[in-house]
Amino acid sequence: MATKPYYLQNDGKVSRTPPSYLGALAKECWRKIVPFLEATGRVERVDTSLVEQYCTQYEIYRVAYEDIKENGIQTPMYKTLQDQMGEIIGKEFAGFRKNPAVMTMKDASNQLNTIGAQLGLSPKSRQELMTIAAKTDKSATDELKDFFK
């Protein structure tokens, strides 16, 4: 018996079991969003990589947030003061340095918003998907078949 093509495996649906290589937070995210995505009927097995990207970005976002909670948004920087003999005699405040986790969190947030919109995970994107669905009686698969003919 021949193996089904990837997009037809699992009846064409995204697996409810997260991939083993995902981190704990990404797996937690997967378990939360896949049932919702399945209920919308708009996501298929071929979209698995988008779901994976969303979940990994969620984990990056959360890890960065934990770092910010622990280390703050910024840290003070000090310049070492030395006497003529090179002995350290004190420190002088030199300003603040932003925690790199702030940019990591921002980038992950942007990716979550972008990928989430593609998956219909925001109110606006769900409305847009509903509008598109209302305009046609054809399934997305039929639309693709017509496009590639």
C-alpha positions in Angstrom: 0.0 0.0 0.0 1.4 3.4 -1.0 1.9 6.1 1.6 -0.5 9.0 1.2 1.0 12.4 0.2 1.9 14.6 3.2 -1.1 16.9 2.8 -3.5 14.0 2.9 -2.1 12.3 6.0 -4.1 12.6 9.2 -7.2 13.2 7.0 -5.6 16.4 5.8 -5.7 17.9 9.3 -3.0 19.4 11.5 -2.0 16.8 14.1 -3.2 17.6 17.6 0.0 16.1 18.9 2.8 18.7 18.8 6.1 17.6 17.2 8.5 16.1 19.7 11.3 18.6 18.9 9.3 21.6 20.1 10.1 23.2 23.4 7.7 22.9 26.4 6.1 26.3 25.8 5.7 25.8 22.1 4.0 22.4 22.8 1.7 24.1 25.2 0.8 26.7 22.6 0.3 23.9 20.0 -2.2 22.1 22.2 -4.2 25.3 22.7 -4.4 26.6 19.2 -4.7 23.4 17.1 -8.2 22.5 18.4 -9.3 26.1 17.6 -7.8 26.1 14.2 -9.4 22.7 13.5 -12.8 24.1 14.5 -12.5 27.0 12.1 -12.0 24.5 9.2 -9.6 27.0 7.5 -6.3 25.3 8.3 -5.1 22.1 6.7 -2.2 19.7 7.2 -0.2 21.6 4.6 -0.3 24.6 7.0 1.5 22.7 9.7 4.8 24.7 9.3 2.9 27.9 9.9 1.5 26.5 13.1 4.9 25.3 14.1 6.4 28.8 13.4 3.7 30.4 15.4 4.3 28.1 18.4 8.1 28.5 18.3 7.7 32.3 18.2 5.4 32.1 21.2 8.1 30.3 23.1 10.7 32.8 22.1 8.4 35.6 23.2 7.8 34.0 26.6 11.4 33.3 27.2 12.4 36.8 26.4 9.6 38.1 28.7 11.0 36.0 31.5 14.5 37.4 30.9 13.1 41.0 31.0 11.2 40.2 34.3 14.4 38.9 35.8 16.9 41.4 34.4 14.8 44.5 33.7 14.3 46.4 30.5 17.6 48.2 30.9 20.7 48.0 33.0 23.0 50.7 34.2 26.5 50.9 32.8 29.5 52.2 34.7 32.9 53.4 33.7 35.8 52.3 35.9 37.8 55.1 37.4 41.5 54.6 38.0 44.2 56.7 39.7 47.6 57.5 38.2 48.9 54.2 39.3 46.1 52.2 37.6 44.4 51.3 40.8 40.6 51.2 40.6 39.2 54.0 42.8 35.6 54.0 41.8 32.9 53.8 39.2 31.2 56.5 37.2 27.7 56.2 35.9 27.8 56.1 32.1 24.1 55.6 31.1 21.8 52.7 30.4 22.0 49.7 28.1 18.8 48.1 26.8 18.3 44.4 27.6 18.7 42.5 24.3 15.7 40.4 25.3 13.5 43.5 24.6 14.3 43.4 20.9 13.9 39.6 20.9 10.5 40.0 22.5 9.5 42.7 20.0 10.6 40.6 17.0 8.7 37.5 18.3 5.6 39.7 18.9 5.7 41.0 15.3 6.1 37.4 14.0 3.2 36.2 16.2 1.0 38.9 14.8 2.0 38.2 11.2 1.7 34.4 11.4 -1.4 34.6 13.6 -3.1 36.7 10.9 -2.3 34.1 8.3 -3.8 31.5 10.5 -6.9 33.5 11.4 -5.9 34.0 15.1 -7.0 37.6 15.4 -10.5 39.1 15.3 -9.6 41.1 12.1 -8.1 38.2 10.2 -11.1 35.9 11.2 -13.4 38.5 9.8 -11.4 38.7 6.6 -11.5 34.9 6.3 -15.2 34.9 6.8 -15.7 37.6 4.1 -13.6 35.6 1.7 -15.5 32.4 2.5 -18.8 34.1 2.0 -17.8 35.3 -1.5 -17.3 31.7 -2.8 -19.0 28.4 -2.6 -15.8 26.7 -3.7 -13.4 25.2 -1.2 -9.8 26.5 -1.0 -8.7 23.3 -2.6 -11.1 23.8 -5.6 -9.9 27.4 -5.9 -6.3 26.2 -6.0 -7.1 23.6 -8.6 -8.8 26.3 -10.8 -5.8 28.6 -10.3 -3.2 26.0 -11.4 -5.2 24.7 -14.4 
